[in-house]
Amino acid sequence: MADRHSSTDIVQTFCATDRAHRAAVESQLATLGIHRSQHMMLMYLYHCENTPSQAEMAKAFGISPAAVTGTIQKLEKAGFIERTLKNGREKEITVSESGRKIVERTKRIFGDLDEAMCAGISDEELTSFMEVLLRMQNNLKSI
């Protein structure tokens, strides 16, 4: 029978795995010249039909409107997005061709990373793991 691990051991291992995943993502994104937070916002914009307001983006990411502005400015400077005036005062944000290429490249990179992370783990194990993660999320939501 396998040794039972304490909840502390499990949570620490989970957090260490998350940090390792984040480091791998950041390493891959760095090769493309984009930071993880910039990439998250680029993906958000890529999937939006209409340009969200700065307040909506701040709420979605749990950051300040000033942080949204800073990230948007960096994305624009890098050429990943374009901002144009709409109605003479509102700025509409569109993902540029360069930004769309980054999105497509990162979809492949993340797909490969996900496959590598799950290598050697059976479908049954992954299904059980997903069920456990969802229960953990629900437990945290009830706190």
BAMARKOL-554716 format. One record per residue: residue number from 1; residue in one letter; x, y, z of N, C-alpha, C, O in turn. Coordinates in pm, whole numbers. Layout:
// BAMARKOL-554716
+-----+--------+--------+--------+--------+--------+--------+--------+--------+--------+--------+--------+--------+--------+
| num | residu |    n.u |    n.v |    n.w |   ca.u |   ca.v |   ca.w |    c.u |    c.v |    c.w |    o.u |    o.v |    o.w |
+-----+--------+--------+--------+--------+--------+--------+--------+--------+--------+--------+--------+--------+--------+
| NUM |      a |      X |      Y |      Z |      X |      Y |      Z |      X |      Y |      Z |      X |      Y |      Z |
...
+-----+--------+--------+--------+--------+--------+--------+--------+--------+--------+--------+--------+--------+--------+
//
This chain:
// BAMARKOL-554716
+-----+--------+--------+--------+--------+--------+--------+--------+--------+--------+--------+--------+--------+--------+
| num | residu |    n.u |    n.v |    n.w |   ca.u |   ca.v |   ca.w |    c.u |    c.v |    c.w |    o.u |    o.v |    o.w |
+-----+--------+--------+--------+--------+--------+--------+--------+--------+--------+--------+--------+--------+--------+
|   1 |      m |     85 |   -118 |      0 |      0 |      0 |      0 |     89 |    124 |      0 |    189 |    129 |     71 |
|   2 |      a |     53 |    221 |    -78 |    132 |    344 |    -90 |    122 |    425 |     38 |     20 |    424 |    107 |
|   3 |      d |    230 |    497 |     69 |    229 |    585 |    185 |    130 |    697 |    163 |    116 |    750 |     52 |
|   4 |      r |     60 |    733 |    270 |    -34 |    845 |    262 |     46 |    973 |    285 |    121 |    983 |    382 |
|   5 |      h |     29 |   1069 |    197 |     97 |   1197 |    210 |      8 |   1294 |    284 |   -114 |   1290 |    273 |
|   6 |      s |     71 |   1381 |    361 |     -7 |   1481 |    434 |    -61 |   1584 |    335 |     -8 |   1602 |    226 |
|   7 |      s |   -168 |   1650 |    377 |   -225 |   1755 |    291 |   -122 |   1864 |    268 |   -119 |   1924 |    160 |
|   8 |      t |    -38 |   1892 |    367 |     68 |   1993 |    351 |    166 |   1952 |    242 |    204 |   2033 |    158 |
|   9 |      d |    208 |   1824 |    243 |    300 |   1774 |    140 |    238 |   1786 |      1 |    304 |   1825 |    -95 |
|  10 |      i |    111 |   1751 |     -8 |     40 |   1756 |   -137 |     31 |   1899 |   -187 |     60 |   1925 |   -304 |
|  11 |      v |     -9 |   1991 |   -101 |    -22 |   2131 |   -142 |    114 |   2189 |   -179 |    124 |   2262 |   -278 |
|  12 |      q |    218 |   2158 |   -104 |    352 |   2208 |   -136 |    400 |   2154 |   -271 |    460 |   2227 |   -349 |
|  13 |      t |    373 |   2027 |   -298 |    412 |   1968 |   -426 |    331 |   2030 |   -540 |    385 |   2057 |   -647 |
|  14 |      f |    203 |   2051 |   -516 |    119 |   2116 |   -616 |    173 |   2255 |   -648 |    185 |   2292 |   -765 |
|  15 |      c |    205 |   2333 |   -544 |    257 |   2469 |   -564 |    393 |   2466 |   -635 |    420 |   2551 |   -720 |
|  16 |      a |    478 |   2371 |   -601 |    608 |   2358 |   -667 |    589 |   2323 |   -815 |    664 |   2371 |   -901 |
|  17 |      t |    489 |   2239 |   -844 |    460 |   2204 |   -984 |    410 |   2326 |  -1059 |    448 |   2348 |  -1174 |
|  18 |      d |    326 |   2405 |   -996 |    277 |   2529 |  -1058 |    394 |   2624 |  -1087 |    400 |   2683 |  -1195 |
|  19 |      r |    486 |   2638 |   -992 |    603 |   2725 |  -1014 |    690 |   2674 |  -1130 |    739 |   2753 |  -1210 |
|  20 |      a |    708 |   2541 |  -1137 |    787 |   2483 |  -1245 |    720 |   2507 |  -1380 |    787 |   2536 |  -1480 |
|  21 |      h |    588 |   2494 |  -1383 |    513 |   2518 |  -1507 |    526 |   2665 |  -1547 |    550 |   2695 |  -1664 |
|  22 |      r |    510 |   2755 |  -1450 |    521 |   2898 |  -1477 |    660 |   2933 |  -1532 |    673 |   3012 |  -1625 |
|  23 |      a |    763 |   2873 |  -1473 |    900 |   2898 |  -1520 |    919 |   2849 |  -1663 |    985 |   2915 |  -1744 |
|  24 |      a |    862 |   2733 |  -1694 |    872 |   2680 |  -1831 |    800 |   2770 |  -1929 |    850 |   2796 |  -2038 |
|  25 |      v |    681 |   2819 |  -1890 |    605 |   2910 |  -1976 |    684 |   3039 |  -1998 |    699 |   3085 |  -2112 |
|  26 |      e |    734 |   3097 |  -1890 |    808 |   3223 |  -1901 |    932 |   3207 |  -1988 |    966 |   3297 |  -2065 |
|  27 |      s |    999 |   3093 |  -1976 |   1117 |   3066 |  -2058 |   1081 |   3061 |  -2206 |   1151 |   3118 |  -2290 |
|  28 |      q |    971 |   2992 |  -2237 |    928 |   2982 |  -2377 |    884 |   3118 |  -2432 |    916 |   3152 |  -2545 |
|  29 |      l |    810 |   3194 |  -2351 |    765 |   3325 |  -2396 |    881 |   3422 |  -2417 |    878 |   3505 |  -2508 |
|  30 |      a |    984 |   3410 |  -2334 |   1100 |   3499 |  -2346 |   1166 |   3483 |  -2482 |   1220 |   3580 |  -2536 |
|  31 |      t |   1161 |   3363 |  -2539 |   1220 |   3342 |  -2672 |   1144 |   3417 |  -2780 |   1195 |   3441 |  -2889 |
|  32 |      l |   1018 |   3455 |  -2748 |    934 |   3528 |  -2843 |    932 |   3678 |  -2816 |    872 |   3755 |  -2890 |
|  33 |      g |    999 |   3719 |  -2707 |   1006 |   3861 |  -2675 |    882 |   3916 |  -2608 |    848 |   4033 |  -2624 |
|  34 |      i |    813 |   3830 |  -2531 |    692 |   3875 |  -2462 |    691 |   3818 |  -2321 |    730 |   3703 |  -2300 |
|  35 |      h |    647 |   3898 |  -2226 |    637 |   3855 |  -2086 |    504 |   3786 |  -2064 |    408 |   3808 |  -2138 |
|  36 |      r |    497 |   3701 |  -1961 |    377 |   3622 |  -1934 |    253 |   3710 |  -1914 |    147 |   3680 |  -1970 |
|  37 |      s |    264 |   3818 |  -1838 |    147 |   3903 |  -1815 |    103 |   3972 |  -1944 |    -17 |   3991 |  -1967 |
|  38 |      q |    199 |   4009 |  -2028 |    165 |   4068 |  -2157 |     95 |   3965 |  -2245 |     -1 |   3996 |  -2315 |
|  39 |      h |    144 |   3842 |  -2240 |     84 |   3736 |  -2320 |    -59 |   3708 |  -2276 |   -147 |   3688 |  -2360 |
|  40 |      m |    -81 |   3706 |  -2145 |   -217 |   3681 |  -2095 |   -313 |   3789 |  -2145 |   -425 |   3758 |  -2185 |
|  41 |      m |   -268 |   3913 |  -2144 |   -354 |   4022 |  -2191 |   -373 |   4015 |  -2342 |   -482 |   4041 |  -2393 |
|  42 |      l |   -268 |   3979 |  -2414 |   -278 |   3964 |  -2559 |   -380 |   3855 |  -2593 |   -462 |   3873 |  -2683 |
|  43 |      m |   -375 |   3742 |  -2522 |   -470 |   3634 |  -2546 |   -613 |   3679 |  -2514 |   -707 |   3646 |  -2586 |
|  44 |      y |   -628 |   3754 |  -2407 |   -760 |   3806 |  -2369 |   -815 |   3894 |  -2481 |   -930 |   3879 |  -2523 |
|  45 |      l |   -732 |   3984 |  -2529 |   -775 |   4074 |  -2637 |   -804 |   3997 |  -2766 |   -899 |   4029 |  -2838 |
|  46 |      y |   -724 |   3898 |  -2793 |   -739 |   3815 |  -2913 |   -877 |   3749 |  -2915 |   -939 |   3736 |  -3021 |
|  47 |      h |   -925 |   3708 |  -2797 |  -1052 |   3636 |  -2790 |  -1173 |   3726 |  -2770 |  -1286 |   3677 |  -2771 |
|  48 |      c |  -1153 |   3855 |  -2752 |  -1264 |   3949 |  -2734 |  -1318 |   3995 |  -2869 |  -1241 |   4031 |  -2959 |
|  49 |      e |  -1448 |   3994 |  -2882 |  -1509 |   4045 |  -3005 |  -1505 |   4197 |  -3008 |  -1478 |   4257 |  -3112 |
|  50 |      n |  -1531 |   4259 |  -2893 |  -1528 |   4404 |  -2881 |  -1421 |   4443 |  -2780 |  -1397 |   4371 |  -2683 |
|  51 |      t |  -1358 |   4557 |  -2803 |  -1255 |   4602 |  -2712 |  -1315 |   4625 |  -2574 |  -1407 |   4705 |  -2558 |
|  52 |      p |  -1262 |   4555 |  -2473 |  -1312 |   4577 |  -2338 |  -1258 |   4709 |  -2282 |  -1156 |   4759 |  -2329 |
|  53 |      s |  -1327 |   4763 |  -2183 |  -1277 |   4885 |  -2120 |  -1159 |   4849 |  -2031 |  -1137 |   4732 |  -1997 |
|  54 |      q |  -1084 |   4950 |  -1995 |   -970 |   4932 |  -1906 |  -1019 |   4876 |  -1772 |   -953 |   4791 |  -1712 |
|  55 |      a |  -1133 |   4924 |  -1725 |  -1189 |   4876 |  -1598 |  -1227 |   4728 |  -1608 |  -1204 |   4651 |  -1514 |
|  56 |      e |  -1285 |   4688 |  -1722 |  -1322 |   4548 |  -1741 |  -1198 |   4459 |  -1742 |  -1199 |   4350 |  -1685 |
|  57 |      m |  -1093 |   4506 |  -1808 |   -970 |   4428 |  -1813 |   -906 |   4419 |  -1674 |   -857 |   4313 |  -1635 |
|  58 |      a |   -907 |   4529 |  -1601 |   -850 |   4529 |  -1466 |   -923 |   4428 |  -1378 |   -861 |   4354 |  -1302 |
|  59 |      k |  -1056 |   4426 |  -1389 |  -1135 |   4331 |  -1310 |  -1107 |   4187 |  -1352 |  -1093 |   4099 |  -1267 |
|  60 |      a |  -1098 |   4163 |  -1482 |  -1073 |   4028 |  -1533 |   -939 |   3972 |  -1485 |   -926 |   3853 |  -1460 |
|  61 |      f |   -840 |   4060 |  -1473 |   -706 |   4016 |  -1433 |   -676 |   4038 |  -1285 |   -572 |   3995 |  -1235 |
|  62 |      g |   -767 |   4105 |  -1216 |   -744 |   4132 |  -1075 |   -628 |   4227 |  -1051 |   -552 |   4212 |   -956 |
|  63 |      i |   -615 |   4325 |  -1142 |   -507 |   4423 |  -1131 |   -565 |   4564 |  -1141 |   -684 |   4580 |  -1167 |
|  64 |      s |   -482 |   4664 |  -1121 |   -529 |   4802 |  -1127 |   -543 |   4849 |  -1272 |   -476 |   4795 |  -1361 |
|  65 |      p |   -628 |   4947 |  -1296 |   -636 |   5005 |  -1431 |   -499 |   5060 |  -1478 |   -468 |   5054 |  -1597 |
|  66 |      a |   -419 |   5112 |  -1385 |   -286 |   5162 |  -1422 |   -197 |   5049 |  -1473 |   -120 |   5068 |  -1567 |
|  67 |      a |   -209 |   4931 |  -1411 |   -130 |   4815 |  -1457 |   -175 |   4772 |  -1596 |    -94 |   4732 |  -1679 |
|  68 |      v |   -307 |   4780 |  -1622 |   -359 |   4749 |  -1755 |   -298 |   4846 |  -1857 |   -250 |   4804 |  -1963 |
|  69 |      t |   -298 |   4974 |  -1824 |   -243 |   5076 |  -1914 |    -97 |   5045 |  -1946 |    -56 |   5051 |  -2062 |
|  70 |      g |    -20 |   5013 |  -1843 |    121 |   4983 |  -1864 |    143 |   4864 |  -1956 |    229 |   4867 |  -2044 |
|  71 |      t |     65 |   4761 |  -1934 |     80 |   4641 |  -2018 |     36 |   4669 |  -2161 |    101 |   4626 |  -2256 |
|  72 |      i |    -74 |   4741 |  -2177 |   -122 |   4777 |  -2311 |    -15 |   4859 |  -2384 |     10 |   4837 |  -2503 |
|  73 |      q |     46 |   4952 |  -2314 |    150 |   5035 |  -2376 |    268 |   4950 |  -2422 |    324 |   4973 |  -2529 |
|  74 |      k |    306 |   4852 |  -2341 |    417 |   4763 |  -2378 |    380 |   4677 |  -2499 |    463 |   4656 |  -2588 |
|  75 |      l |    257 |   4628 |  -2502 |    212 |   4548 |  -2616 |    210 |   4632 |  -2744 |    246 |   4584 |  -2852 |
|  76 |      e |    167 |   4756 |  -2731 |    163 |   4845 |  -2848 |    305 |   4877 |  -2895 |    332 |   4875 |  -3014 |
|  77 |      k |    393 |   4907 |  -2802 |    532 |   4940 |  -2837 |    600 |   4822 |  -2907 |    681 |   4841 |  -2998 |
|  78 |      a |    567 |   4699 |  -2863 |    625 |   4580 |  -2924 |    561 |   4547 |  -3059 |    611 |   4461 |  -3132 |
|  79 |      g |    451 |   4615 |  -3092 |    384 |   4592 |  -3220 |    284 |   4479 |  -3218 |    241 |   4434 |  -3324 |
|  80 |      f |    246 |   4431 |  -3099 |    153 |   4319 |  -3089 |      7 |   4363 |  -3095 |    -81 |   4283 |  -3127 |
|  81 |      i |    -18 |   4489 |  -3064 |   -153 |   4544 |  -3074 |   -146 |   4682 |  -3140 |    -39 |   4742 |  -3149 |
|  82 |      e |   -261 |   4729 |  -3185 |   -272 |   4863 |  -3241 |   -390 |   4932 |  -3174 |   -495 |   4871 |  -3153 |
|  83 |      r |   -371 |   5058 |  -3140 |   -481 |   5136 |  -3079 |   -518 |   5247 |  -3175 |   -432 |   5321 |  -3224 |
|  84 |      t |   -647 |   5258 |  -3202 |   -697 |   5364 |  -3289 |   -813 |   5433 |  -3220 |   -885 |   5372 |  -3140 |
|  85 |      l |   -830 |   5560 |  -3251 |   -941 |   5636 |  -3191 |  -1072 |   5593 |  -3255 |  -1082 |   5576 |  -3376 |
|  86 |      k |  -1172 |   5575 |  -3170 |  -1305 |   5535 |  -3213 |  -1400 |   5640 |  -3156 |  -1393 |   5671 |  -3037 |
|  87 |      n |  -1486 |   5694 |  -3237 |  -1580 |   5799 |  -3194 |  -1507 |   5923 |  -3143 |  -1563 |   5999 |  -3063 |
|  88 |      g |  -1387 |   5945 |  -3187 |  -1312 |   6065 |  -3150 |  -1252 |   6066 |  -3012 |  -1175 |   6156 |  -2980 |
|  89 |      r |  -1286 |   5966 |  -2926 |  -1229 |   5969 |  -2791 |  -1193 |   5831 |  -2736 |  -1092 |   5818 |  -2668 |
|  90 |      e |  -1273 |   5729 |  -2764 |  -1244 |   5594 |  -2716 |  -1136 |   5532 |  -2803 |  -1134 |   5550 |  -2925 |
|  91 |      k |  -1046 |   5458 |  -2739 |   -944 |   5388 |  -2815 |   -984 |   5243 |  -2833 |  -1013 |   5171 |  -2737 |
|  92 |      e |   -984 |   5202 |  -2959 |  -1015 |   5063 |  -2991 |   -883 |   4988 |  -3005 |   -790 |   5035 |  -3071 |
|  93 |      i |   -876 |   4873 |  -2944 |   -754 |   4793 |  -2949 |   -777 |   4674 |  -3041 |   -876 |   4602 |  -3027 |
|  94 |      t |   -686 |   4654 |  -3134 |   -691 |   4536 |  -3219 |   -557 |   4465 |  -3212 |   -452 |   4528 |  -3197 |
|  95 |      v |   -562 |   4334 |  -3222 |   -439 |   4255 |  -3223 |   -381 |   4265 |  -3363 |   -449 |   4238 |  -3462 |
|  96 |      s |   -255 |   4304 |  -3371 |   -189 |   4322 |  -3500 |   -153 |   4186 |  -3561 |   -167 |   4082 |  -3498 |
|  97 |      e |   -108 |   4190 |  -3682 |    -62 |   4068 |  -3749 |     50 |   4003 |  -3668 |     53 |   3881 |  -3651 |
|  98 |      s |    142 |   4083 |  -3620 |    251 |   4033 |  -3536 |    197 |   3969 |  -3409 |    246 |   3865 |  -3366 |
|  99 |      g |     97 |   4030 |  -3350 |     33 |   3975 |  -3231 |    -37 |   3844 |  -3259 |    -30 |   3751 |  -3179 |
| 100 |      r |   -104 |   3836 |  -3374 |   -172 |   3710 |  -3411 |    -70 |   3598 |  -3432 |    -97 |   3483 |  -3398 |
| 101 |      k |     45 |   3631 |  -3487 |    150 |   3530 |  -3506 |    200 |   3480 |  -3371 |    225 |   3360 |  -3355 |
| 102 |      i |    215 |   3571 |  -3275 |    257 |   3531 |  -3140 |    153 |   3437 |  -3079 |    188 |   3335 |  -3020 |
| 103 |      v |     26 |   3471 |  -3094 |    -81 |   3387 |  -3039 |    -74 |   3247 |  -3100 |    -82 |   3148 |  -3027 |
| 104 |      e |    -60 |   3238 |  -3231 |    -55 |   3107 |  -3296 |     69 |   3028 |  -3253 |     60 |   2907 |  -3229 |
| 105 |      r |    182 |   3094 |  -3242 |    305 |   3026 |  -3198 |    291 |   2977 |  -3055 |    334 |   2866 |  -3022 |
| 106 |      t |    230 |   3059 |  -2969 |    219 |   3018 |  -2829 |    117 |   2907 |  -2811 |    130 |   2825 |  -2720 |
| 107 |      k |     16 |   2902 |  -2895 |    -78 |   2790 |  -2887 |     -2 |   2658 |  -2909 |    -26 |   2560 |  -2838 |
| 108 |      r |     89 |   2657 |  -3006 |    168 |   2536 |  -3033 |    264 |   2509 |  -2917 |    278 |   2395 |  -2873 |
| 109 |      i |    330 |   2614 |  -2869 |    426 |   2598 |  -2760 |    356 |   2541 |  -2636 |    405 |   2447 |  -2575 |
| 110 |      f |    242 |   2599 |  -2600 |    171 |   2553 |  -2481 |    114 |   2413 |  -2500 |    111 |   2334 |  -2405 |
| 111 |      g |     70 |   2382 |  -2620 |     23 |   2246 |  -2647 |    134 |   2145 |  -2626 |    114 |   2040 |  -2565 |
| 112 |      d |    253 |   2177 |  -2679 |    369 |   2089 |  -2661 |    409 |   2078 |  -2514 |    441 |   1970 |  -2465 |
| 113 |      l |    405 |   2191 |  -2444 |    439 |   2193 |  -2302 |    341 |   2108 |  -2222 |    381 |   2031 |  -2134 |
| 114 |      d |    212 |   2122 |  -2252 |    111 |   2043 |  -2182 |    131 |   1893 |  -2208 |    120 |   1812 |  -2116 |
| 115 |      e |    161 |   1858 |  -2332 |    185 |   1717 |  -2365 |    306 |   1664 |  -2289 |    301 |   1554 |  -2234 |
| 116 |      a |    414 |   1741 |  -2286 |    535 |   1699 |  -2217 |    509 |   1684 |  -2067 |    559 |   1591 |  -2004 |
| 117 |      m |    431 |   1774 |  -2011 |    400 |   1770 |  -1868 |    320 |   1646 |  -1832 |    335 |   1592 |  -1723 |
| 118 |      c |    236 |   1600 |  -1922 |    149 |   1486 |  -1894 |    204 |   1354 |  -1950 |    135 |   1252 |  -1946 |
| 119 |      a |    327 |   1357 |  -2001 |    386 |   1236 |  -2060 |    397 |   1125 |  -1955 |    435 |   1149 |  -1840 |
| 120 |      g |    362 |   1004 |  -1996 |    374 |    889 |  -1909 |    262 |    876 |  -1807 |    268 |    789 |  -1720 |
| 121 |      i |    161 |    961 |  -1817 |     47 |    955 |  -1725 |    -73 |    906 |  -1805 |   -107 |    962 |  -1909 |
| 122 |      s |   -136 |    802 |  -1756 |   -248 |    741 |  -1831 |   -369 |    833 |  -1833 |   -382 |    924 |  -1751 |
| 123 |      d |   -458 |    806 |  -1928 |   -583 |    882 |  -1936 |   -664 |    867 |  -1807 |   -725 |    963 |  -1760 |
| 124 |      e |   -663 |    748 |  -1750 |   -736 |    725 |  -1626 |   -678 |    809 |  -1512 |   -752 |    868 |  -1434 |
| 125 |      e |   -545 |    814 |  -1503 |   -481 |    894 |  -1399 |   -511 |   1042 |  -1418 |   -537 |   1114 |  -1321 |
| 126 |      l |   -509 |   1088 |  -1542 |   -538 |   1229 |  -1569 |   -684 |   1262 |  -1536 |   -712 |   1369 |  -1484 |
| 127 |      t |   -775 |   1170 |  -1566 |   -916 |   1190 |  -1533 |   -934 |   1199 |  -1382 |  -1005 |   1287 |  -1333 |
| 128 |      s |   -870 |   1109 |  -1309 |   -879 |   1113 |  -1162 |   -817 |   1242 |  -1107 |   -872 |   1303 |  -1016 |
| 129 |      f |   -705 |   1282 |  -1164 |   -638 |   1404 |  -1119 |   -727 |   1525 |  -1142 |   -737 |   1612 |  -1056 |
| 130 |      m |   -792 |   1531 |  -1257 |   -882 |   1642 |  -1287 |   -997 |   1645 |  -1187 |  -1035 |   1751 |  -1138 |
| 131 |      e |  -1052 |   1531 |  -1157 |  -1161 |   1523 |  -1059 |  -1116 |   1574 |   -923 |  -1189 |   1647 |   -856 |
| 132 |      v |   -995 |   1536 |   -882 |   -941 |   1581 |   -753 |   -919 |   1732 |   -755 |   -953 |   1801 |   -658 |
| 133 |      l |   -862 |   1784 |   -862 |   -839 |   1929 |   -871 |   -970 |   2006 |   -863 |   -977 |   2109 |   -795 |
| 134 |      l |  -1073 |   1959 |   -930 |  -1202 |   2026 |   -926 |  -1262 |   2023 |   -786 |  -1322 |   2121 |   -742 |
| 135 |      r |  -1246 |   1912 |   -717 |  -1295 |   1906 |   -579 |  -1217 |   2002 |   -490 |  -1275 |   2068 |   -404 |
| 136 |      m |  -1086 |   2011 |   -511 |  -1005 |   2106 |   -433 |  -1050 |   2250 |   -459 |  -1060 |   2329 |   -366 |
| 137 |      q |  -1077 |   2283 |   -584 |  -1126 |   2416 |   -617 |  -1258 |   2444 |   -546 |  -1277 |   2552 |   -488 |
| 138 |      n |  -1347 |   2348 |   -550 |  -1476 |   2365 |   -482 |  -1457 |   2381 |   -332 |  -1525 |   2462 |   -268 |
| 139 |      n |  -1366 |   2304 |   -274 |  -1337 |   2318 |   -131 |  -1290 |   2459 |    -98 |  -1332 |   2518 |      1 |
| 140 |      l |  -1203 |   2512 |   -182 |  -1151 |   2648 |   -158 |  -1260 |   2753 |   -175 |  -1264 |   2851 |   -101 |
| 141 |      k |  -1347 |   2733 |   -271 |  -1457 |   2828 |   -292 |  -1553 |   2832 |   -174 |  -1616 |   2934 |   -149 |
| 142 |      s |  -1563 |   2722 |   -103 |  -1657 |   2717 |      9 |  -1600 |   2777 |    137 |  -1671 |   2789 |    236 |
| 143 |      i |  -1474 |   2815 |    135 |  -1411 |   2873 |    254 |  -1450 |   3018 |    269 |  -1407 |   3085 |    363 |
+-----+--------+--------+--------+--------+--------+--------+--------+--------+--------+--------+--------+--------+--------+
//
